[in-house]
């Protein structure tokens, strides 16, 4: 409830003080690293990233932090409902700043794109033989991009 209220009423934090308030409201101690990560996540908008991406971004912003600290804080952000951890075929954990129910399209280049939910069709047509209720549906669509530097160009236009 508190998280939903923060998401609906709060403007994205732009200062360290606002970030500290948000973190405290979620029961997280506002350490320097957490505040920096929180501000960075909000500056990125809706996106997907790995812990190593977050680590590199923090280093580039002049915020030295251990990779283990990044992992630990991302785990706490997931537990607090600030992030979603999504699983794809890769071994790397991917974090999603869009915490609302949605699906993903993954391009062969690794680009992850959010797409509108289609779960209403599945929920409507799910054979409810045993009294189950679909709580969440996640669909991942993997696509291959055309090779823009060579062989795939003709195929993109329908030419052989």
Phi, psi and omega in degrees: 000312180299317180298316179299318178298316178298318182292323184280324188257335188270140171280149179307132182297135180245351180233160178299324180296315178297319179298317179300318180297316179299313182298316178299318180298333179268003179083017179256135176290125184279074176290163179305315182295317180296317179299314180297317179295317180299313178297318180296315179303316181289331178287336181282335185075202181288116182202174179234140182202161174260167180300322180294327175298311180300318180300313180296318179298317179297317179298318180295333178273005178081026180245087180294126181209144180287146178301322178298323178294320177299311179303312182298317180291322177298320177300316178293323177296320177297313181297329179276353179087015179275338183221160168246141171262125181245147182247128174237190184290342181284158180283340183285135174289133178245137180248143185238125179282345177273104185267358177283153178301128179197174181242173184228146168246129179247119178282153180298341177281350182103353178296131179249126184240129174286144177224154182298150182293141173242014186291343179297326178294315179294318180296321181291323186258002181295126179287103185271070183280332188242016178080012179288158175234130176287122181265321183208140175236127176234125180241134176242126178248124179256128181237158177252128178279149176293149177283104184282355183248017181174238193307323186283354184300313183295320180298326183297328181266005181084004179275154177261000000 
